[in-house]
Amino acid sequence: MRKYETEFKLKVVKSFLNGDGGAKLLARQWSVTEEQIRTWVRHYRP
């Protein structure tokens, strides 16, 4: 499994939370899986 920098994860999570796209669109845009985005968002939210 590939490791991602914290800054990259935050950029993707903030993009998701700002409504720039859903997990599917952002996964294609950032070349990560939808599940990774959902996991990062889940960990980011309190």
CHARMM internal coordinates of N, CA and C (Angstrom, degrees):
IC EDIT
DIST 1 N 1 CA 1.4533
DIST 1 CA 1 C 1.5306
ANGL 1 N 1 CA 1 C 109.11
DIST 1 C 2 N 1.2952
ANGL 1 CA 1 C 2 N 115.78
DIHE 1 N 1 CA 1 C 2 N 137.41
DIST 2 N 2 CA 1.4547
ANGL 1 C 2 N 2 CA 121.46
DIHE 1 CA 1 C 2 N 2 CA -178.26
DIST 2 CA 2 C 1.5196
ANGL 2 N 2 CA 2 C 111.19
DIHE 1 C 2 N 2 CA 2 C -78.98
DIST 2 C 3 N 1.3343
ANGL 2 CA 2 C 3 N 116.78
DIHE 2 N 2 CA 2 C 3 N 141.71
DIST 3 N 3 CA 1.4668
ANGL 2 C 3 N 3 CA 122.30
DIHE 2 CA 2 C 3 N 3 CA 176.96
DIST 3 CA 3 C 1.5304
ANGL 3 N 3 CA 3 C 108.32
DIHE 2 C 3 N 3 CA 3 C -94.83
DIST 3 C 4 N 1.3107
ANGL 3 CA 3 C 4 N 115.72
DIHE 3 N 3 CA 3 C 4 N 141.37
DIST 4 N 4 CA 1.4600
ANGL 3 C 4 N 4 CA 121.20
DIHE 3 CA 3 C 4 N 4 CA 179.09
DIST 4 CA 4 C 1.5190
ANGL 4 N 4 CA 4 C 109.60
DIHE 3 C 4 N 4 CA 4 C -118.45
DIST 4 C 5 N 1.3079
ANGL 4 CA 4 C 5 N 115.57
DIHE 4 N 4 CA 4 C 5 N 145.30
DIST 5 N 5 CA 1.4636
ANGL 4 C 5 N 5 CA 121.49
DIHE 4 CA 4 C 5 N 5 CA 177.90
DIST 5 CA 5 C 1.5220
ANGL 5 N 5 CA 5 C 109.95
DIHE 4 C 5 N 5 CA 5 C -67.57
DIST 5 C 6 N 1.3141
ANGL 5 CA 5 C 6 N 115.94
DIHE 5 N 5 CA 5 C 6 N 148.20
DIST 6 N 6 CA 1.4606
ANGL 5 C 6 N 6 CA 121.62
DIHE 5 CA 5 C 6 N 6 CA 179.97
DIST 6 CA 6 C 1.5214
ANGL 6 N 6 CA 6 C 111.41
DIHE 5 C 6 N 6 CA 6 C -58.87
DIST 6 C 7 N 1.3212
ANGL 6 CA 6 C 7 N 117.35
DIHE 6 N 6 CA 6 C 7 N -39.74
DIST 7 N 7 CA 1.4674
ANGL 6 C 7 N 7 CA 121.18
DIHE 6 CA 6 C 7 N 7 CA -179.52
DIST 7 CA 7 C 1.5287
ANGL 7 N 7 CA 7 C 110.75
DIHE 6 C 7 N 7 CA 7 C -61.59
DIST 7 C 8 N 1.3289
ANGL 7 CA 7 C 8 N 116.23
DIHE 7 N 7 CA 7 C 8 N -40.26
DIST 8 N 8 CA 1.4627
ANGL 7 C 8 N 8 CA 120.89
DIHE 7 CA 7 C 8 N 8 CA 179.13
DIST 8 CA 8 C 1.5230
ANGL 8 N 8 CA 8 C 110.38
DIHE 7 C 8 N 8 CA 8 C -65.08
DIST 8 C 9 N 1.3238
ANGL 8 CA 8 C 9 N 116.55
DIHE 8 N 8 CA 8 C 9 N -45.52
DIST 9 N 9 CA 1.4652
ANGL 8 C 9 N 9 CA 120.82
DIHE 8 CA 8 C 9 N 9 CA 179.51
DIST 9 CA 9 C 1.5218
ANGL 9 N 9 CA 9 C 110.68
DIHE 8 C 9 N 9 CA 9 C -59.29
DIST 9 C 10 N 1.3366
ANGL 9 CA 9 C 10 N 116.28
DIHE 9 N 9 CA 9 C 10 N -44.85
DIST 10 N 10 CA 1.4666
ANGL 9 C 10 N 10 CA 120.00
DIHE 9 CA 9 C 10 N 10 CA 179.96
DIST 10 CA 10 C 1.5242
ANGL 10 N 10 CA 10 C 111.53
DIHE 9 C 10 N 10 CA 10 C -63.37
DIST 10 C 11 N 1.3156
ANGL 10 CA 10 C 11 N 116.80
DIHE 10 N 10 CA 10 C 11 N -38.18
DIST 11 N 11 CA 1.4639
ANGL 10 C 11 N 11 CA 120.66
DIHE 10 CA 10 C 11 N 11 CA 179.35
DIST 11 CA 11 C 1.5276
ANGL 11 N 11 CA 11 C 110.30
DIHE 10 C 11 N 11 CA 11 C -62.79
DIST 11 C 12 N 1.3342
ANGL 11 CA 11 C 12 N 116.19
DIHE 11 N 11 CA 11 C 12 N -43.30
DIST 12 N 12 CA 1.4634
ANGL 11 C 12 N 12 CA 120.83
DIHE 11 CA 11 C 12 N 12 CA 179.71
DIST 12 CA 12 C 1.5302
ANGL 12 N 12 CA 12 C 110.44
DIHE 11 C 12 N 12 CA 12 C -67.68
DIST 12 C 13 N 1.3302
ANGL 12 CA 12 C 13 N 117.53
DIHE 12 N 12 CA 12 C 13 N -44.78
DIST 13 N 13 CA 1.4703
ANGL 12 C 13 N 13 CA 121.75
DIHE 12 CA 12 C 13 N 13 CA -179.48
DIST 13 CA 13 C 1.5227
ANGL 13 N 13 CA 13 C 110.40
DIHE 12 C 13 N 13 CA 13 C -62.34
DIST 13 C 14 N 1.3136
ANGL 13 CA 13 C 14 N 117.36
DIHE 13 N 13 CA 13 C 14 N -45.87
DIST 14 N 14 CA 1.4678
ANGL 13 C 14 N 14 CA 120.12
DIHE 13 CA 13 C 14 N 14 CA -179.62
DIST 14 CA 14 C 1.5269
ANGL 14 N 14 CA 14 C 110.77
DIHE 13 C 14 N 14 CA 14 C -64.83
DIST 14 C 15 N 1.3106
ANGL 14 CA 14 C 15 N 117.19
DIHE 14 N 14 CA 14 C 15 N -36.01
DIST 15 N 15 CA 1.4589
ANGL 14 C 15 N 15 CA 121.04
DIHE 14 CA 14 C 15 N 15 CA 176.18
DIST 15 CA 15 C 1.5284
ANGL 15 N 15 CA 15 C 110.08
DIHE 14 C 15 N 15 CA 15 C -62.33
DIST 15 C 16 N 1.3195
ANGL 15 CA 15 C 16 N 116.80
DIHE 15 N 15 CA 15 C 16 N -42.79
DIST 16 N 16 CA 1.4699
ANGL 15 C 16 N 16 CA 122.03
DIHE 15 CA 15 C 16 N 16 CA 178.24
DIST 16 CA 16 C 1.5229
ANGL 16 N 16 CA 16 C 110.31
DIHE 15 C 16 N 16 CA 16 C -63.99
DIST 16 C 17 N 1.3224
ANGL 16 CA 16 C 17 N 117.11
DIHE 16 N 16 CA 16 C 17 N -48.14
DIST 17 N 17 CA 1.4647
ANGL 16 C 17 N 17 CA 121.08
DIHE 16 CA 16 C 17 N 17 CA -176.56
DIST 17 CA 17 C 1.5232
ANGL 17 N 17 CA 17 C 112.26
DIHE 16 C 17 N 17 CA 17 C -69.54
DIST 17 C 18 N 1.3237
ANGL 17 CA 17 C 18 N 117.94
DIHE 17 N 17 CA 17 C 18 N -26.21
DIST 18 N 18 CA 1.4652
ANGL 17 C 18 N 18 CA 121.53
DIHE 17 CA 17 C 18 N 18 CA 177.56
DIST 18 CA 18 C 1.5274
ANGL 18 N 18 CA 18 C 111.81
DIHE 17 C 18 N 18 CA 18 C -78.71
DIST 18 C 19 N 1.3244
ANGL 18 CA 18 C 19 N 116.51
DIHE 18 N 18 CA 18 C 19 N -5.39
DIST 19 N 19 CA 1.4589
ANGL 18 C 19 N 19 CA 119.70
DIHE 18 CA 18 C 19 N 19 CA 178.54
DIST 19 CA 19 C 1.5108
ANGL 19 N 19 CA 19 C 113.99
DIHE 18 C 19 N 19 CA 19 C 82.21
DIST 19 C 20 N 1.3264
ANGL 19 CA 19 C 20 N 116.79
DIHE 19 N 19 CA 19 C 20 N 22.78
DIST 20 N 20 CA 1.4666
ANGL 19 C 20 N 20 CA 120.39
DIHE 19 CA 19 C 20 N 20 CA 179.27
DIST 20 CA 20 C 1.5210
ANGL 20 N 20 CA 20 C 112.24
DIHE 19 C 20 N 20 CA 20 C -72.06
DIST 20 C 21 N 1.3165
ANGL 20 CA 20 C 21 N 116.54
DIHE 20 N 20 CA 20 C 21 N -10.79
DIST 21 N 21 CA 1.4602
ANGL 20 C 21 N 21 CA 121.27
DIHE 20 CA 20 C 21 N 21 CA 177.96
DIST 21 CA 21 C 1.5106
ANGL 21 N 21 CA 21 C 110.00
DIHE 20 C 21 N 21 CA 21 C 163.92
DIST 21 C 22 N 1.3013
ANGL 21 CA 21 C 22 N 115.11
DIHE 21 N 21 CA 21 C 22 N 167.07
DIST 22 N 22 CA 1.4533
ANGL 21 C 22 N 22 CA 120.34
DIHE 21 CA 21 C 22 N 22 CA 176.54
DIST 22 CA 22 C 1.5203
ANGL 22 N 22 CA 22 C 110.20
DIHE 21 C 22 N 22 CA 22 C -82.33
DIST 22 C 23 N 1.3242
ANGL 22 CA 22 C 23 N 115.44
DIHE 22 N 22 CA 22 C 23 N 177.78
DIST 23 N 23 CA 1.4593
ANGL 22 C 23 N 23 CA 120.52
DIHE 22 CA 22 C 23 N 23 CA -178.00
DIST 23 CA 23 C 1.5309
ANGL 23 N 23 CA 23 C 111.35
DIHE 22 C 23 N 23 CA 23 C -60.50
DIST 23 C 24 N 1.3242
ANGL 23 CA 23 C 24 N 116.51
DIHE 23 N 23 CA 23 C 24 N -38.96
DIST 24 N 24 CA 1.4643
ANGL 23 C 24 N 24 CA 120.35
DIHE 23 CA 23 C 24 N 24 CA -177.93
DIST 24 CA 24 C 1.5317
ANGL 24 N 24 CA 24 C 111.67
DIHE 23 C 24 N 24 CA 24 C -65.22
DIST 24 C 25 N 1.3164
ANGL 24 CA 24 C 25 N 116.47
DIHE 24 N 24 CA 24 C 25 N -47.52
DIST 25 N 25 CA 1.4626
ANGL 24 C 25 N 25 CA 120.75
DIHE 24 CA 24 C 25 N 25 CA 179.40
DIST 25 CA 25 C 1.5273
ANGL 25 N 25 CA 25 C 111.29
DIHE 24 C 25 N 25 CA 25 C -64.24
DIST 25 C 26 N 1.3156
ANGL 25 CA 25 C 26 N 116.26
DIHE 25 N 25 CA 25 C 26 N -46.96
DIST 26 N 26 CA 1.4629
ANGL 25 C 26 N 26 CA 119.52
DIHE 25 CA 25 C 26 N 26 CA -178.63
DIST 26 CA 26 C 1.5242
ANGL 26 N 26 CA 26 C 111.45
DIHE 25 C 26 N 26 CA 26 C -66.95
DIST 26 C 27 N 1.3276
ANGL 26 CA 26 C 27 N 117.42
DIHE 26 N 26 CA 26 C 27 N -32.64
DIST 27 N 27 CA 1.4655
ANGL 26 C 27 N 27 CA 120.21
DIHE 26 CA 26 C 27 N 27 CA 177.32
DIST 27 CA 27 C 1.5214
ANGL 27 N 27 CA 27 C 110.31
DIHE 26 C 27 N 27 CA 27 C -61.49
DIST 27 C 28 N 1.3118
ANGL 27 CA 27 C 28 N 115.98
DIHE 27 N 27 CA 27 C 28 N -43.08
DIST 28 N 28 CA 1.4765
ANGL 27 C 28 N 28 CA 119.33
DIHE 27 CA 27 C 28 N 28 CA 177.27
DIST 28 CA 28 C 1.5281
ANGL 28 N 28 CA 28 C 110.93
DIHE 27 C 28 N 28 CA 28 C -67.04
DIST 28 C 29 N 1.3191
ANGL 28 CA 28 C 29 N 115.96
DIHE 28 N 28 CA 28 C 29 N -42.75
DIST 29 N 29 CA 1.4693
ANGL 28 C 29 N 29 CA 121.05
DIHE 28 CA 28 C 29 N 29 CA -177.14
DIST 29 CA 29 C 1.5276
ANGL 29 N 29 CA 29 C 111.61
DIHE 28 C 29 N 29 CA 29 C -63.95
DIST 29 C 30 N 1.3341
ANGL 29 CA 29 C 30 N 117.42
DIHE 29 N 29 CA 29 C 30 N -41.57
DIST 30 N 30 CA 1.4643
ANGL 29 C 30 N 30 CA 121.92
DIHE 29 CA 29 C 30 N 30 CA -175.12
DIST 30 CA 30 C 1.5293
ANGL 30 N 30 CA 30 C 113.28
DIHE 29 C 30 N 30 CA 30 C -99.28
DIST 30 C 31 N 1.3267
ANGL 30 CA 30 C 31 N 117.76
DIHE 30 N 30 CA 30 C 31 N -0.29
DIST 31 N 31 CA 1.4745
ANGL 30 C 31 N 31 CA 123.16
DIHE 30 CA 30 C 31 N 31 CA 179.49
DIST 31 CA 31 C 1.5240
ANGL 31 N 31 CA 31 C 112.68
DIHE 30 C 31 N 31 CA 31 C 59.26
DIST 31 C 32 N 1.3161
ANGL 31 CA 31 C 32 N 115.26
DIHE 31 N 31 CA 31 C 32 N 47.67
DIST 32 N 32 CA 1.4624
ANGL 31 C 32 N 32 CA 122.26
DIHE 31 CA 31 C 32 N 32 CA 173.69
DIST 32 CA 32 C 1.5262
ANGL 32 N 32 CA 32 C 106.82
DIHE 31 C 32 N 32 CA 32 C -131.54
DIST 32 C 33 N 1.3191
ANGL 32 CA 32 C 33 N 117.23
DIHE 32 N 32 CA 32 C 33 N 172.76
DIST 33 N 33 CA 1.4641
ANGL 32 C 33 N 33 CA 119.04
DIHE 32 CA 32 C 33 N 33 CA 179.75
DIST 33 CA 33 C 1.5276
ANGL 33 N 33 CA 33 C 110.48
DIHE 32 C 33 N 33 CA 33 C -86.85
DIST 33 C 34 N 1.3234
ANGL 33 CA 33 C 34 N 114.67
DIHE 33 N 33 CA 33 C 34 N 157.03
DIST 34 N 34 CA 1.4682
ANGL 33 C 34 N 34 CA 119.70
DIHE 33 CA 33 C 34 N 34 CA 176.70
DIST 34 CA 34 C 1.5206
ANGL 34 N 34 CA 34 C 110.43
DIHE 33 C 34 N 34 CA 34 C -60.73
DIST 34 C 35 N 1.3177
ANGL 34 CA 34 C 35 N 116.56
DIHE 34 N 34 CA 34 C 35 N -39.88
DIST 35 N 35 CA 1.4615
ANGL 34 C 35 N 35 CA 121.08
DIHE 34 CA 34 C 35 N 35 CA -178.99
DIST 35 CA 35 C 1.5288
ANGL 35 N 35 CA 35 C 111.50
DIHE 34 C 35 N 35 CA 35 C -62.55
DIST 35 C 36 N 1.3269
ANGL 35 CA 35 C 36 N 116.89
DIHE 35 N 35 CA 35 C 36 N -37.79
DIST 36 N 36 CA 1.4682
ANGL 35 C 36 N 36 CA 119.57
DIHE 35 CA 35 C 36 N 36 CA 177.20
DIST 36 CA 36 C 1.5203
ANGL 36 N 36 CA 36 C 110.28
DIHE 35 C 36 N 36 CA 36 C -62.56
DIST 36 C 37 N 1.3084
ANGL 36 CA 36 C 37 N 117.05
DIHE 36 N 36 CA 36 C 37 N -43.90
DIST 37 N 37 CA 1.4668
ANGL 36 C 37 N 37 CA 120.37
DIHE 36 CA 36 C 37 N 37 CA 179.59
DIST 37 CA 37 C 1.5222
ANGL 37 N 37 CA 37 C 109.97
DIHE 36 C 37 N 37 CA 37 C -62.08
DIST 37 C 38 N 1.3248
ANGL 37 CA 37 C 38 N 116.62
DIHE 37 N 37 CA 37 C 38 N -46.68
DIST 38 N 38 CA 1.4698
ANGL 37 C 38 N 38 CA 119.39
DIHE 37 CA 37 C 38 N 38 CA 179.88
DIST 38 CA 38 C 1.5291
ANGL 38 N 38 CA 38 C 111.49
DIHE 37 C 38 N 38 CA 38 C -61.44
DIST 38 C 39 N 1.3258
ANGL 38 CA 38 C 39 N 116.55
DIHE 38 N 38 CA 38 C 39 N -39.60
DIST 39 N 39 CA 1.4671
ANGL 38 C 39 N 39 CA 120.59
DIHE 38 CA 38 C 39 N 39 CA 178.80
DIST 39 CA 39 C 1.5170
ANGL 39 N 39 CA 39 C 110.54
DIHE 38 C 39 N 39 CA 39 C -65.12
DIST 39 C 40 N 1.3235
ANGL 39 CA 39 C 40 N 117.60
DIHE 39 N 39 CA 39 C 40 N -45.57
DIST 40 N 40 CA 1.4670
ANGL 39 C 40 N 40 CA 121.13
DIHE 39 CA 39 C 40 N 40 CA 179.63
DIST 40 CA 40 C 1.5126
ANGL 40 N 40 CA 40 C 110.92
DIHE 39 C 40 N 40 CA 40 C -61.88
DIST 40 C 41 N 1.3347
ANGL 40 CA 40 C 41 N 116.89
DIHE 40 N 40 CA 40 C 41 N -42.25
DIST 41 N 41 CA 1.4657
ANGL 40 C 41 N 41 CA 120.76
DIHE 40 CA 40 C 41 N 41 CA 179.34
DIST 41 CA 41 C 1.5276
ANGL 41 N 41 CA 41 C 109.89
DIHE 40 C 41 N 41 CA 41 C -64.33
DIST 41 C 42 N 1.3166
ANGL 41 CA 41 C 42 N 116.87
DIHE 41 N 41 CA 41 C 42 N -43.06
DIST 42 N 42 CA 1.4705
ANGL 41 C 42 N 42 CA 121.46
DIHE 41 CA 41 C 42 N 42 CA 179.44
DIST 42 CA 42 C 1.5298
ANGL 42 N 42 CA 42 C 110.75
DIHE 41 C 42 N 42 CA 42 C -61.37
DIST 42 C 43 N 1.3212
ANGL 42 CA 42 C 43 N 117.57
DIHE 42 N 42 CA 42 C 43 N -39.71
DIST 43 N 43 CA 1.4620
ANGL 42 C 43 N 43 CA 121.00
DIHE 42 CA 42 C 43 N 43 CA 178.62
DIST 43 CA 43 C 1.5286
ANGL 43 N 43 CA 43 C 112.38
DIHE 42 C 43 N 43 CA 43 C -73.39
DIST 43 C 44 N 1.3258
ANGL 43 CA 43 C 44 N 116.12
DIHE 43 N 43 CA 43 C 44 N -29.44
DIST 44 N 44 CA 1.4700
ANGL 43 C 44 N 44 CA 121.12
DIHE 43 CA 43 C 44 N 44 CA -178.55
DIST 44 CA 44 C 1.5226
ANGL 44 N 44 CA 44 C 111.20
DIHE 43 C 44 N 44 CA 44 C -73.80
DIST 44 C 45 N 1.3404
ANGL 44 CA 44 C 45 N 115.83
DIHE 44 N 44 CA 44 C 45 N -40.38
DIST 45 N 45 CA 1.4672
ANGL 44 C 45 N 45 CA 120.22
DIHE 44 CA 44 C 45 N 45 CA -178.28
DIST 45 CA 45 C 1.5289
ANGL 45 N 45 CA 45 C 109.34
DIHE 44 C 45 N 45 CA 45 C -73.85
DIST 45 C 46 N 1.3491
ANGL 45 CA 45 C 46 N 116.49
DIHE 45 N 45 CA 45 C 46 N 139.22
DIST 46 N 46 CA 1.4809
ANGL 45 C 46 N 46 CA 119.42
DIHE 45 CA 45 C 46 N 46 CA 178.50
DIST 46 CA 46 C 1.5163
ANGL 46 N 46 CA 46 C 112.39
DIHE 45 C 46 N 46 CA 46 C -71.35
END
COOR INIT
IC SEED 1 N 1 CA 1 C
IC BUILD
